[in-house]
Amino acid sequence: MALYKYSHYLTSSTDPRFDPTHQPAAVVAHSGIYKCQGCGREAACKTGDALPPESDHQHTLAQGAALWRLIVAAT
Ligand SMILES: [Zn+2]
């Protein structure tokens, strides 16, 4: 779970860029913190870089595929 200390630095948003999941190694369209929907691992990634590749970490069968979702966007 991403942590923060000062809530006044974050604002809730309904922006649709938080909705899709992204494949491992996909090019990042929006800088921020991404969370793997299978295991909860988090990664900070910036626009134009690649999300962590499939080889970044292992999943159990129960965790399914590694799919990344933007959870905190940098503005
Ligand atoms: Zn994962």
PDB file of the backbone (N, CA, C, O) and the ligand in Angstrom, with CONECT records:
HET     ZN  A 101       1
ATOM      1  N   MET A   1       0.849  -1.184   0.000  1.00  0.00           N
ATOM      2  CA  MET A   1       0.000   0.000   0.000  1.00  0.00           C
ATOM      3  C   MET A   1       0.888   1.239   0.000  1.00  0.00           C
ATOM      4  O   MET A   1       1.786   1.370   0.832  1.00  0.00           O
ATOM      5  N   ALA A   2       0.638   2.119  -0.912  1.00  0.00           N
ATOM      6  CA  ALA A   2       1.394   3.375  -0.947  1.00  0.00           C
ATOM      7  C   ALA A   2       1.083   4.170   0.321  1.00  0.00           C
ATOM      8  O   ALA A   2      -0.059   4.208   0.779  1.00  0.00           O
ATOM      9  N   LEU A   3       2.101   4.793   0.873  1.00  0.00           N
ATOM     10  CA  LEU A   3       1.947   5.560   2.105  1.00  0.00           C
ATOM     11  C   LEU A   3       2.191   7.038   1.844  1.00  0.00           C
ATOM     12  O   LEU A   3       2.891   7.411   0.902  1.00  0.00           O
ATOM     13  N   TYR A   4       1.611   7.860   2.680  1.00  0.00           N
ATOM     14  CA  TYR A   4       1.925   9.287   2.645  1.00  0.00           C
ATOM     15  C   TYR A   4       1.783   9.834   4.057  1.00  0.00           C
ATOM     16  O   TYR A   4       1.092   9.243   4.886  1.00  0.00           O
ATOM     17  N   LYS A   5       2.426  10.949   4.331  1.00  0.00           N
ATOM     18  CA  LYS A   5       2.343  11.565   5.654  1.00  0.00           C
ATOM     19  C   LYS A   5       1.448  12.789   5.648  1.00  0.00           C
ATOM     20  O   LYS A   5       0.652  12.993   6.565  1.00  0.00           O
ATOM     21  N   TYR A   6       1.580  13.596   4.618  1.00  0.00           N
ATOM     22  CA  TYR A   6       0.854  14.872   4.593  1.00  0.00           C
ATOM     23  C   TYR A   6      -0.252  14.821   3.541  1.00  0.00           C
ATOM     24  O   TYR A   6       0.021  14.896   2.343  1.00  0.00           O
ATOM     25  N   SER A   7      -1.480  14.696   3.985  1.00  0.00           N
ATOM     26  CA  SER A   7      -2.600  14.512   3.063  1.00  0.00           C
ATOM     27  C   SER A   7      -2.829  15.717   2.158  1.00  0.00           C
ATOM     28  O   SER A   7      -3.447  15.583   1.102  1.00  0.00           O
ATOM     29  N   HIS A   8      -2.344  16.887   2.553  1.00  0.00           N
ATOM     30  CA  HIS A   8      -2.598  18.059   1.715  1.00  0.00           C
ATOM     31  C   HIS A   8      -1.786  18.026   0.420  1.00  0.00           C
ATOM     32  O   HIS A   8      -1.974  18.888  -0.439  1.00  0.00           O
ATOM     33  N   TYR A   9      -0.888  17.052   0.261  1.00  0.00           N
ATOM     34  CA  TYR A   9      -0.146  16.915  -0.994  1.00  0.00           C
ATOM     35  C   TYR A   9      -0.862  16.027  -1.998  1.00  0.00           C
ATOM     36  O   TYR A   9      -0.430  15.934  -3.147  1.00  0.00           O
ATOM     37  N   LEU A  10      -1.943  15.374  -1.596  1.00  0.00           N
ATOM     38  CA  LEU A  10      -2.674  14.465  -2.483  1.00  0.00           C
ATOM     39  C   LEU A  10      -4.128  14.906  -2.598  1.00  0.00           C
ATOM     40  O   LEU A  10      -4.710  15.428  -1.647  1.00  0.00           O
ATOM     41  N   THR A  11      -4.701  14.690  -3.774  1.00  0.00           N
ATOM     42  CA  THR A  11      -6.088  15.024  -4.031  1.00  0.00           C
ATOM     43  C   THR A  11      -6.752  13.849  -4.724  1.00  0.00           C
ATOM     44  O   THR A  11      -6.184  13.281  -5.656  1.00  0.00           O
ATOM     45  N   SER A  12      -7.948  13.474  -4.284  1.00  0.00           N
ATOM     46  CA  SER A  12      -8.694  12.403  -4.932  1.00  0.00           C
ATOM     47  C   SER A  12      -9.138  12.847  -6.317  1.00  0.00           C
ATOM     48  O   SER A  12      -9.400  14.029  -6.543  1.00  0.00           O
ATOM     49  N   SER A  13      -9.221  11.905  -7.237  1.00  0.00           N
ATOM     50  CA  SER A  13      -9.565  12.237  -8.614  1.00  0.00           C
ATOM     51  C   SER A  13     -10.389  11.126  -9.235  1.00  0.00           C
ATOM     52  O   SER A  13     -10.229   9.960  -8.877  1.00  0.00           O
ATOM     53  N   THR A  14     -11.269  11.474 -10.162  1.00  0.00           N
ATOM     54  CA  THR A  14     -12.012  10.490 -10.948  1.00  0.00           C
ATOM     55  C   THR A  14     -11.447  10.402 -12.361  1.00  0.00           C
ATOM     56  O   THR A  14     -12.104   9.862 -13.251  1.00  0.00           O
ATOM     57  N   ASP A  15     -10.260  10.913 -12.579  1.00  0.00           N
ATOM     58  CA  ASP A  15      -9.610  10.918 -13.902  1.00  0.00           C
ATOM     59  C   ASP A  15      -9.560   9.491 -14.464  1.00  0.00           C
ATOM     60  O   ASP A  15      -9.133   8.575 -13.761  1.00  0.00           O
ATOM     61  N   PRO A  16      -9.982   9.288 -15.702  1.00  0.00           N
ATOM     62  CA  PRO A  16     -10.003   7.944 -16.296  1.00  0.00           C
ATOM     63  C   PRO A  16      -8.628   7.314 -16.484  1.00  0.00           C
ATOM     64  O   PRO A  16      -8.547   6.116 -16.754  1.00  0.00           O
ATOM     65  N   ARG A  17      -7.557   8.070 -16.352  1.00  0.00           N
ATOM     66  CA  ARG A  17      -6.228   7.453 -16.523  1.00  0.00           C
ATOM     67  C   ARG A  17      -5.915   6.453 -15.398  1.00  0.00           C
ATOM     68  O   ARG A  17      -4.966   5.676 -15.506  1.00  0.00           O
ATOM     69  N   PHE A  18      -6.722   6.473 -14.310  1.00  0.00           N
ATOM     70  CA  PHE A  18      -6.516   5.504 -13.233  1.00  0.00           C
ATOM     71  C   PHE A  18      -7.222   4.167 -13.507  1.00  0.00           C
ATOM     72  O   PHE A  18      -6.998   3.197 -12.783  1.00  0.00           O
ATOM     73  N   ASP A  19      -8.053   4.106 -14.521  1.00  0.00           N
ATOM     74  CA  ASP A  19      -8.907   2.938 -14.753  1.00  0.00           C
ATOM     75  C   ASP A  19      -8.231   1.747 -15.445  1.00  0.00           C
ATOM     76  O   ASP A  19      -8.399   0.615 -14.990  1.00  0.00           O
ATOM     77  N   PRO A  20      -7.476   1.962 -16.522  1.00  0.00           N
ATOM     78  CA  PRO A  20      -6.971   0.778 -17.243  1.00  0.00           C
ATOM     79  C   PRO A  20      -5.825   0.076 -16.523  1.00  0.00           C
ATOM     80  O   PRO A  20      -5.116   0.681 -15.719  1.00  0.00           O
ATOM     81  N   THR A  21      -5.655  -1.208 -16.824  1.00  0.00           N
ATOM     82  CA  THR A  21      -4.460  -1.934 -16.402  1.00  0.00           C
ATOM     83  C   THR A  21      -3.541  -2.028 -17.614  1.00  0.00           C
ATOM     84  O   THR A  21      -3.985  -1.956 -18.760  1.00  0.00           O
ATOM     85  N   HIS A  22      -2.247  -2.192 -17.336  1.00  0.00           N
ATOM     86  CA  HIS A  22      -1.237  -2.173 -18.383  1.00  0.00           C
ATOM     87  C   HIS A  22      -0.352  -3.409 -18.278  1.00  0.00           C
ATOM     88  O   HIS A  22      -0.041  -3.879 -17.184  1.00  0.00           O
ATOM     89  N   GLN A  23       0.038  -3.913 -19.412  1.00  0.00           N
ATOM     90  CA  GLN A  23       0.902  -5.094 -19.488  1.00  0.00           C
ATOM     91  C   GLN A  23       2.306  -4.766 -18.978  1.00  0.00           C
ATOM     92  O   GLN A  23       2.735  -3.615 -19.053  1.00  0.00           O
ATOM     93  N   PRO A  24       3.026  -5.770 -18.460  1.00  0.00           N
ATOM     94  CA  PRO A  24       4.434  -5.572 -18.104  1.00  0.00           C
ATOM     95  C   PRO A  24       5.201  -5.025 -19.311  1.00  0.00           C
ATOM     96  O   PRO A  24       4.938  -5.412 -20.449  1.00  0.00           O
ATOM     97  N   ALA A  25       6.137  -4.138 -19.055  1.00  0.00           N
ATOM     98  CA  ALA A  25       7.025  -3.549 -20.059  1.00  0.00           C
ATOM     99  C   ALA A  25       6.318  -2.563 -20.989  1.00  0.00           C
ATOM    100  O   ALA A  25       6.938  -2.062 -21.928  1.00  0.00           O
ATOM    101  N   ALA A  26       5.034  -2.273 -20.752  1.00  0.00           N
ATOM    102  CA  ALA A  26       4.343  -1.270 -21.569  1.00  0.00           C
ATOM    103  C   ALA A  26       4.947   0.111 -21.285  1.00  0.00           C
ATOM    104  O   ALA A  26       5.410   0.380 -20.176  1.00  0.00           O
ATOM    105  N   VAL A  27       4.936   0.976 -22.296  1.00  0.00           N
ATOM    106  CA  VAL A  27       5.458   2.327 -22.127  1.00  0.00           C
ATOM    107  C   VAL A  27       4.482   3.136 -21.279  1.00  0.00           C
ATOM    108  O   VAL A  27       3.276   3.129 -21.522  1.00  0.00           O
ATOM    109  N   VAL A  28       5.018   3.827 -20.290  1.00  0.00           N
ATOM    110  CA  VAL A  28       4.209   4.595 -19.338  1.00  0.00           C
ATOM    111  C   VAL A  28       3.753   5.913 -19.972  1.00  0.00           C
ATOM    112  O   VAL A  28       4.567   6.693 -20.467  1.00  0.00           O
ATOM    113  N   ALA A  29       2.437   6.146 -19.947  1.00  0.00           N
ATOM    114  CA  ALA A  29       1.873   7.374 -20.502  1.00  0.00           C
ATOM    115  C   ALA A  29       1.771   8.483 -19.459  1.00  0.00           C
ATOM    116  O   ALA A  29       1.752   9.664 -19.808  1.00  0.00           O
ATOM    117  N   HIS A  30       1.706   8.109 -18.182  1.00  0.00           N
ATOM    118  CA  HIS A  30       1.536   9.096 -17.107  1.00  0.00           C
ATOM    119  C   HIS A  30       2.476   8.757 -15.957  1.00  0.00           C
ATOM    120  O   HIS A  30       2.406   7.659 -15.406  1.00  0.00           O
ATOM    121  N   SER A  31       3.346   9.675 -15.593  1.00  0.00           N
ATOM    122  CA  SER A  31       4.259   9.463 -14.469  1.00  0.00           C
ATOM    123  C   SER A  31       3.483   9.260 -13.177  1.00  0.00           C
ATOM    124  O   SER A  31       2.458   9.902 -12.950  1.00  0.00           O
ATOM    125  N   GLY A  32       3.983   8.353 -12.326  1.00  0.00           N
ATOM    126  CA  GLY A  32       3.347   8.142 -11.037  1.00  0.00           C
ATOM    127  C   GLY A  32       3.719   6.814 -10.437  1.00  0.00           C
ATOM    128  O   GLY A  32       4.708   6.192 -10.826  1.00  0.00           O
ATOM    129  N   ILE A  33       2.913   6.383  -9.478  1.00  0.00           N
ATOM    130  CA  ILE A  33       3.109   5.099  -8.809  1.00  0.00           C
ATOM    131  C   ILE A  33       2.111   4.103  -9.395  1.00  0.00           C
ATOM    132  O   ILE A  33       0.912   4.374  -9.464  1.00  0.00           O
ATOM    133  N   TYR A  34       2.624   2.949  -9.815  1.00  0.00           N
ATOM    134  CA  TYR A  34       1.813   1.890 -10.396  1.00  0.00           C
ATOM    135  C   TYR A  34       1.798   0.703  -9.444  1.00  0.00           C
ATOM    136  O   TYR A  34       2.796   0.418  -8.781  1.00  0.00           O
ATOM    137  N   LYS A  35       0.665   0.012  -9.378  1.00  0.00           N
ATOM    138  CA  LYS A  35       0.523  -1.161  -8.514  1.00  0.00           C
ATOM    139  C   LYS A  35       0.183  -2.377  -9.362  1.00  0.00           C
ATOM    140  O   LYS A  35      -0.693  -2.328 -10.225  1.00  0.00           O
ATOM    141  N   CYS A  36       0.895  -3.470  -9.100  1.00  0.00           N
ATOM    142  CA  CYS A  36       0.573  -4.741  -9.750  1.00  0.00           C
ATOM    143  C   CYS A  36      -0.729  -5.256  -9.147  1.00  0.00           C
ATOM    144  O   CYS A  36      -0.854  -5.393  -7.930  1.00  0.00           O
ATOM    145  N   GLN A  37      -1.701  -5.540 -10.020  1.00  0.00           N
ATOM    146  CA  GLN A  37      -3.022  -5.957  -9.547  1.00  0.00           C
ATOM    147  C   GLN A  37      -3.024  -7.399  -9.050  1.00  0.00           C
ATOM    148  O   GLN A  37      -3.974  -7.828  -8.394  1.00  0.00           O
ATOM    149  N   GLY A  38      -1.966  -8.149  -9.359  1.00  0.00           N
ATOM    150  CA  GLY A  38      -1.904  -9.538  -8.918  1.00  0.00           C
ATOM    151  C   GLY A  38      -1.348  -9.689  -7.513  1.00  0.00           C
ATOM    152  O   GLY A  38      -1.870 -10.475  -6.723  1.00  0.00           O
ATOM    153  N   CYS A  39      -0.278  -8.936  -7.186  1.00  0.00           N
ATOM    154  CA  CYS A  39       0.418  -9.147  -5.916  1.00  0.00           C
ATOM    155  C   CYS A  39       0.537  -7.896  -5.050  1.00  0.00           C
ATOM    156  O   CYS A  39       0.911  -7.992  -3.881  1.00  0.00           O
ATOM    157  N   GLY A  40       0.228  -6.734  -5.601  1.00  0.00           N
ATOM    158  CA  GLY A  40       0.273  -5.513  -4.808  1.00  0.00           C
ATOM    159  C   GLY A  40       1.601  -4.779  -4.841  1.00  0.00           C
ATOM    160  O   GLY A  40       1.729  -3.712  -4.241  1.00  0.00           O
ATOM    161  N   ARG A  41       2.604  -5.336  -5.539  1.00  0.00           N
ATOM    162  CA  ARG A  41       3.901  -4.663  -5.654  1.00  0.00           C
ATOM    163  C   ARG A  41       3.693  -3.287  -6.297  1.00  0.00           C
ATOM    164  O   ARG A  41       2.820  -3.115  -7.148  1.00  0.00           O
ATOM    165  N   GLU A  42       4.496  -2.326  -5.886  1.00  0.00           N
ATOM    166  CA  GLU A  42       4.368  -0.973  -6.430  1.00  0.00           C
ATOM    167  C   GLU A  42       5.666  -0.556  -7.100  1.00  0.00           C
ATOM    168  O   GLU A  42       6.745  -1.023  -6.736  1.00  0.00           O
ATOM    169  N   ALA A  43       5.548   0.332  -8.085  1.00  0.00           N
ATOM    170  CA  ALA A  43       6.717   0.828  -8.801  1.00  0.00           C
ATOM    171  C   ALA A  43       6.456   2.279  -9.207  1.00  0.00           C
ATOM    172  O   ALA A  43       5.374   2.611  -9.691  1.00  0.00           O
ATOM    173  N   ALA A  44       7.454   3.136  -9.004  1.00  0.00           N
ATOM    174  CA  ALA A  44       7.375   4.514  -9.473  1.00  0.00           C
ATOM    175  C   ALA A  44       7.943   4.566 -10.883  1.00  0.00           C
ATOM    176  O   ALA A  44       9.073   4.137 -11.117  1.00  0.00           O
ATOM    177  N   CYS A  45       7.169   5.085 -11.812  1.00  0.00           N
ATOM    178  CA  CYS A  45       7.572   5.092 -13.216  1.00  0.00           C
ATOM    179  C   CYS A  45       7.273   6.458 -13.811  1.00  0.00           C
ATOM    180  O   CYS A  45       6.309   7.119 -13.424  1.00  0.00           O
ATOM    181  N   LYS A  46       8.112   6.875 -14.758  1.00  0.00           N
ATOM    182  CA  LYS A  46       7.871   8.173 -15.378  1.00  0.00           C
ATOM    183  C   LYS A  46       7.504   8.031 -16.847  1.00  0.00           C
ATOM    184  O   LYS A  46       7.832   7.038 -17.497  1.00  0.00           O
ATOM    185  N   THR A  47       6.824   9.033 -17.347  1.00  0.00           N
ATOM    186  CA  THR A  47       6.344   9.041 -18.719  1.00  0.00           C
ATOM    187  C   THR A  47       7.474   8.688 -19.683  1.00  0.00           C
ATOM    188  O   THR A  47       8.567   9.250 -19.608  1.00  0.00           O
ATOM    189  N   GLY A  48       7.199   7.758 -20.581  1.00  0.00           N
ATOM    190  CA  GLY A  48       8.160   7.351 -21.596  1.00  0.00           C
ATOM    191  C   GLY A  48       9.006   6.161 -21.206  1.00  0.00           C
ATOM    192  O   GLY A  48       9.583   5.508 -22.075  1.00  0.00           O
ATOM    193  N   ASP A  49       9.095   5.861 -19.915  1.00  0.00           N
ATOM    194  CA  ASP A  49       9.819   4.673 -19.472  1.00  0.00           C
ATOM    195  C   ASP A  49       8.895   3.452 -19.597  1.00  0.00           C
ATOM    196  O   ASP A  49       7.698   3.586 -19.849  1.00  0.00           O
ATOM    197  N   ALA A  50       9.477   2.270 -19.415  1.00  0.00           N
ATOM    198  CA  ALA A  50       8.680   1.042 -19.466  1.00  0.00           C
ATOM    199  C   ALA A  50       8.290   0.625 -18.061  1.00  0.00           C
ATOM    200  O   ALA A  50       9.058   0.806 -17.116  1.00  0.00           O
ATOM    201  N   LEU A  51       7.092   0.065 -17.925  1.00  0.00           N
ATOM    202  CA  LEU A  51       6.701  -0.571 -16.662  1.00  0.00           C
ATOM    203  C   LEU A  51       7.629  -1.763 -16.422  1.00  0.00           C
ATOM    204  O   LEU A  51       8.247  -2.249 -17.369  1.00  0.00           O
ATOM    205  N   PRO A  52       7.743  -2.249 -15.178  1.00  0.00           N
ATOM    206  CA  PRO A  52       8.583  -3.418 -14.925  1.00  0.00           C
ATOM    207  C   PRO A  52       8.198  -4.574 -15.854  1.00  0.00           C
ATOM    208  O   PRO A  52       7.016  -4.813 -16.100  1.00  0.00           O
ATOM    209  N   PRO A  53       9.213  -5.295 -16.370  1.00  0.00           N
ATOM    210  CA  PRO A  53       8.931  -6.408 -17.284  1.00  0.00           C
ATOM    211  C   PRO A  53       8.383  -7.616 -16.548  1.00  0.00           C
ATOM    212  O   PRO A  53       8.382  -7.671 -15.318  1.00  0.00           O
ATOM    213  N   GLU A  54       7.919  -8.579 -17.322  1.00  0.00           N
ATOM    214  CA  GLU A  54       7.369  -9.825 -16.759  1.00  0.00           C
ATOM    215  C   GLU A  54       8.374 -10.488 -15.821  1.00  0.00           C
ATOM    216  O   GLU A  54       7.974 -11.102 -14.832  1.00  0.00           O
ATOM    217  N   SER A  55       9.672 -10.374 -16.111  1.00  0.00           N
ATOM    218  CA  SER A  55      10.718 -11.023 -15.309  1.00  0.00           C
ATOM    219  C   SER A  55      11.010 -10.276 -14.005  1.00  0.00           C
ATOM    220  O   SER A  55      11.820 -10.742 -13.204  1.00  0.00           O
ATOM    221  N   ASP A  56      10.370  -9.134 -13.776  1.00  0.00           N
ATOM    222  CA  ASP A  56      10.630  -8.321 -12.576  1.00  0.00           C
ATOM    223  C   ASP A  56      10.318  -9.078 -11.294  1.00  0.00           C
ATOM    224  O   ASP A  56      11.064  -8.978 -10.319  1.00  0.00           O
ATOM    225  N   HIS A  57       9.224  -9.835 -11.283  1.00  0.00           N
ATOM    226  CA  HIS A  57       8.856 -10.591 -10.090  1.00  0.00           C
ATOM    227  C   HIS A  57       7.956 -11.748 -10.484  1.00  0.00           C
ATOM    228  O   HIS A  57       7.320 -11.734 -11.538  1.00  0.00           O
ATOM    229  N   GLN A  58       7.917 -12.750  -9.615  1.00  0.00           N
ATOM    230  CA  GLN A  58       7.158 -13.968  -9.890  1.00  0.00           C
ATOM    231  C   GLN A  58       5.797 -13.922  -9.196  1.00  0.00           C
ATOM    232  O   GLN A  58       5.653 -13.375  -8.103  1.00  0.00           O
ATOM    233  N   HIS A  59       4.819 -14.504  -9.854  1.00  0.00           N
ATOM    234  CA  HIS A  59       3.480 -14.653  -9.279  1.00  0.00           C
ATOM    235  C   HIS A  59       3.176 -16.124  -9.062  1.00  0.00           C
ATOM    236  O   HIS A  59       3.677 -16.988  -9.781  1.00  0.00           O
ATOM    237  N   THR A  60       2.350 -16.396  -8.061  1.00  0.00           N
ATOM    238  CA  THR A  60       1.778 -17.732  -7.942  1.00  0.00           C
ATOM    239  C   THR A  60       0.637 -17.839  -8.954  1.00  0.00           C
ATOM    240  O   THR A  60       0.195 -16.828  -9.501  1.00  0.00           O
ATOM    241  N   LEU A  61       0.169 -19.036  -9.199  1.00  0.00           N
ATOM    242  CA  LEU A  61      -0.966 -19.208 -10.114  1.00  0.00           C
ATOM    243  C   LEU A  61      -2.176 -18.428  -9.615  1.00  0.00           C
ATOM    244  O   LEU A  61      -2.914 -17.849 -10.413  1.00  0.00           O
ATOM    245  N   ALA A  62      -2.385 -18.409  -8.295  1.00  0.00           N
ATOM    246  CA  ALA A  62      -3.537 -17.715  -7.723  1.00  0.00           C
ATOM    247  C   ALA A  62      -3.472 -16.201  -7.950  1.00  0.00           C
ATOM    248  O   ALA A  62      -4.508 -15.541  -8.027  1.00  0.00           O
ATOM    249  N   GLN A  63      -2.273 -15.657  -8.056  1.00  0.00           N
ATOM    250  CA  GLN A  63      -2.133 -14.211  -8.257  1.00  0.00           C
ATOM    251  C   GLN A  63      -2.398 -13.810  -9.705  1.00  0.00           C
ATOM    252  O   GLN A  63      -2.646 -12.635  -9.980  1.00  0.00           O
ATOM    253  N   GLY A  64      -2.353 -14.747 -10.619  1.00  0.00           N
ATOM    254  CA  GLY A  64      -2.630 -14.445 -12.016  1.00  0.00           C
ATOM    255  C   GLY A  64      -1.516 -13.639 -12.659  1.00  0.00           C
ATOM    256  O   GLY A  64      -0.386 -13.601 -12.171  1.00  0.00           O
ATOM    257  N   ALA A  65      -1.858 -12.997 -13.762  1.00  0.00           N
ATOM    258  CA  ALA A  65      -0.878 -12.241 -14.540  1.00  0.00           C
ATOM    259  C   ALA A  65      -0.533 -10.923 -13.853  1.00  0.00           C
ATOM    260  O   ALA A  65      -1.333 -10.375 -13.095  1.00  0.00           O
ATOM    261  N   ALA A  66       0.669 -10.427 -14.130  1.00  0.00           N
ATOM    262  CA  ALA A  66       1.079  -9.107 -13.648  1.00  0.00           C
ATOM    263  C   ALA A  66       0.450  -8.051 -14.551  1.00  0.00           C
ATOM    264  O   ALA A  66       0.766  -7.971 -15.738  1.00  0.00           O
ATOM    265  N   LEU A  67      -0.429  -7.255 -13.992  1.00  0.00           N
ATOM    266  CA  LEU A  67      -1.035  -6.133 -14.712  1.00  0.00           C
ATOM    267  C   LEU A  67      -0.894  -4.909 -13.818  1.00  0.00           C
ATOM    268  O   LEU A  67      -1.186  -4.967 -12.624  1.00  0.00           O
ATOM    269  N   TRP A  68      -0.451  -3.816 -14.393  1.00  0.00           N
ATOM    270  CA  TRP A  68      -0.146  -2.614 -13.619  1.00  0.00           C
ATOM    271  C   TRP A  68      -1.228  -1.559 -13.767  1.00  0.00           C
ATOM    272  O   TRP A  68      -1.761  -1.353 -14.857  1.00  0.00           O
ATOM    273  N   ARG A  69      -1.552  -0.886 -12.658  1.00  0.00           N
ATOM    274  CA  ARG A  69      -2.541   0.195 -12.687  1.00  0.00           C
ATOM    275  C   ARG A  69      -1.954   1.408 -12.002  1.00  0.00           C
ATOM    276  O   ARG A  69      -1.324   1.297 -10.951  1.00  0.00           O
ATOM    277  N   LEU A  70      -2.166   2.576 -12.607  1.00  0.00           N
ATOM    278  CA  LEU A  70      -1.754   3.839 -12.006  1.00  0.00           C
ATOM    279  C   LEU A  70      -2.578   4.100 -10.752  1.00  0.00           C
ATOM    280  O   LEU A  70      -3.807   4.127 -10.819  1.00  0.00           O
ATOM    281  N   ILE A  71      -1.917   4.294  -9.600  1.00  0.00           N
ATOM    282  CA  ILE A  71      -2.653   4.547  -8.354  1.00  0.00           C
ATOM    283  C   ILE A  71      -2.404   5.953  -7.801  1.00  0.00           C
ATOM    284  O   ILE A  71      -3.241   6.488  -7.074  1.00  0.00           O
ATOM    285  N   VAL A  72      -1.254   6.558  -8.140  1.00  0.00           N
ATOM    286  CA  VAL A  72      -0.962   7.938  -7.759  1.00  0.00           C
ATOM    287  C   VAL A  72      -0.305   8.606  -8.958  1.00  0.00           C
ATOM    288  O   VAL A  72       0.750   8.158  -9.406  1.00  0.00           O
ATOM    289  N   ALA A  73      -0.897   9.652  -9.478  1.00  0.00           N
ATOM    290  CA  ALA A  73      -0.350  10.337 -10.646  1.00  0.00           C
ATOM    291  C   ALA A  73       0.477  11.540 -10.212  1.00  0.00           C
ATOM    292  O   ALA A  73       0.073  12.296  -9.329  1.00  0.00           O
ATOM    293  N   ALA A  74       1.638  11.710 -10.840  1.00  0.00           N
ATOM    294  CA  ALA A  74       2.446  12.905 -10.633  1.00  0.00           C
ATOM    295  C   ALA A  74       1.936  13.993 -11.579  1.00  0.00           C
ATOM    296  O   ALA A  74       1.653  13.725 -12.746  1.00  0.00           O
ATOM    297  N   THR A  75       1.826  15.183 -11.084  1.00  0.00           N
ATOM    298  CA  THR A  75       1.329  16.274 -11.939  1.00  0.00           C
ATOM    299  C   THR A  75       2.413  17.299 -12.164  1.00  0.00           C
ATOM    300  O   THR A  75       2.191  18.291 -12.856  1.00  0.00           O
TER     301      THR A  75
HETATM  302 ZN    ZN A 101       2.826  -8.688  -9.201  1.00  0.00          ZN2+
END
